[in-house]
C-alpha cells in the first residue's frame, strides 16, 4: 500500500510577478546608489572581513563630494581687466586668454577644484576666482593678479657641469634617502607583494603607472634600459625582479616578464599620389596615377629601384633619399603598406600597394630579428646635478610679449593645417629678425608664464615683422594658443575689486548646520506623510530615501560642486518631490471614494495627477534654467541642484512610488482603511 501527499498548487499571477520584480529592482537601486554615495560602511565591513578571513569583495572608490568655497574655506577674488587700450573686437579674446592664464596659475597653487569665470556687463570685463582650500590670500592675490608674461627664450649656452661642495653634500643626502625608499620597495617586490600595486603607489611614470608599471616589449638597442638588458641571459628567470637601476634622474625597480623577438626591415618605396590622397599636391587623377605606377612596376628591379625613385617618386625629398625609409618596425606605417612590406621576402619588389597617400611600389632590402624584453618598472626620484644646480636650460632674449602686435589662427594653403600667425611691432620685428638670424637651425622657445607654449626650430632668418608657429595643432589648440599669446602680448592690467577669505572652521560649521537642517526637514516631512497618508505616506518616504541617494550619486558622477546654495536647492527639491506624491495621494483618495478597487484607483490617480505634476515642475524648470544660464556662481549652484532634483523627483514619484503602491495593493491584509484613506 502506498500513500501520496497532494500539495495544493500555488499559482502566482503575472501582476504579482511584475510587482516582485519591480520591488526587487527598486531595492537594488537603493543599495547601489546608497553605497555609491556613502561607500564607507561597505569598505569598513570589507576591511573587517579581509582581516578576519583573508579575502573580501573589492572596495568601492570613495572620492568624496566636491565642496565649494563656502564649505571648504578658501579665497574668493574678483578682478577687473582694464580694456581701455584694447580694440573692441579683441576684448573677448583677451579676456578668454586672461582666464586661461589664471586657471593655470591656480593649478600651480595646487588647487584642483578652482573656479575661474568671466563676466561682461555694462562695459566691465571681470574675472571671478574661487580657490577652495587656500588660506594665504596675500600670496594667492600676488600670484593670480600679475600680468601674463610672454617670453622668447633660447637654450642656455653654458650649464654647470660640476657641483660645488655644498651642492654635492645635498645630492648625497637626498640620494641616500631616495635609495633607502627604493630599497624598501625592492624588498617588498622581492617578498612577493603585488608589483602592479607597488607601481601604482610609488611610480612617477604617468604613462605606465595606471597600468601597473607595464612597459610592454622593448628592444635592447633602443630601450632606456639598454644597460640593464645587457645583464639578461637565457637563464634569467621569467618574473624575476631585478635590483635597483639608475637611469638619469630616476631610480627604478624593474621586473623582467618574458623575452620575445621583433623584425626590423630596411626598405625604400616609390610613391605616386593623386588628387584627394592625403598630403598630395599633384593634380593628376587616380586613373592617371595608376597608369604611372603600373609602368614603373613593369620597369622596377632591386638594382634600378633607387634611380626610379629619384626620378619619379612624389615623396618629398625622394630626389636625394631615393625613397629610403630606413629601419621600419611594425606599427610605424599605415596598415596596408605595413601588411605588404612584412609579407615580402628580402631582395624583392612588391606589387602595387594602395594607401591613403597614393600608390606605392616597395623594395624590401633586408631584415633582421632582434630580441625584445617584456618589462614592468617602478620609477622613483633620483637627485642629480641638474636638480640642485641653480641653472635654467633656457635664457631670456630681449624679445617679449610687449613686442607682439597680434596673434591669430591661419591655415596652410597646401595641407589646410592650422598654424599661429604672429605680427610684431617695429621694435619687435627688428629684434625677431636678429634673433632668428643668430639661431638658424636652433630652437627658440616661446614661454607663457614660464611654461613653454611651443619650441619651434628656426629654418631661416625671418624679417618683415611676421612669423609662423607651426606644429601638429588642432584648430581648437591653435585658437587656444593664439588666445594665450594675445593675453601675454596685450596690455591688460588686472585690478582687484574685492577679496574675501573664508576660514575652514566657518565652512565646516556651515556644512554641519546645513546637514542638520536637512535631516530635521526630512524627519518632519516623514512624520507628516506617515501620519496623514498612512501606508502610501510610508511608501513616499522610501521613495524619498531613494531620491536622496540618486541625487547624491549624480553629484559624485558629474562632479557637482556642493555649496551652501546648492544644499538649499537640494532641500527645496525634497519638498518638490514630496509635493508630487501629495498630488498622487489626494487623487488616490478621490478615486477610492468613487468606488474603484485599489489597483485601478492607483493607476487612475497617477494618470490624472500627471498634468498637475508636469505643469508645476515645468514652470520651476524654466525658472531654474534662467537662473543657471544668467546667474553668478552661487546662484548657479542653487539652480543646478534644484534642476537635478526636479528630474529625479519626477522619476521617483511616477516610477518608484507608483511601483511600491501597486506592490502593496495586492495583499488582501493591507486593503484596509487603517492603511489607505478612502477605502470603505
Order of alpha helices (4+ residues) and beta strands (2+ residues): alpha-alpha-beta-alpha-beta-alpha-beta-beta-alpha-beta-alpha-alpha-alpha-beta-alpha-beta-beta-alpha-alpha-alpha-beta-alpha-beta-beta-beta-alpha-beta-beta-beta-alpha-beta-beta-beta-alpha-beta-alpha-alpha-beta-alpha-alpha-alpha-alpha
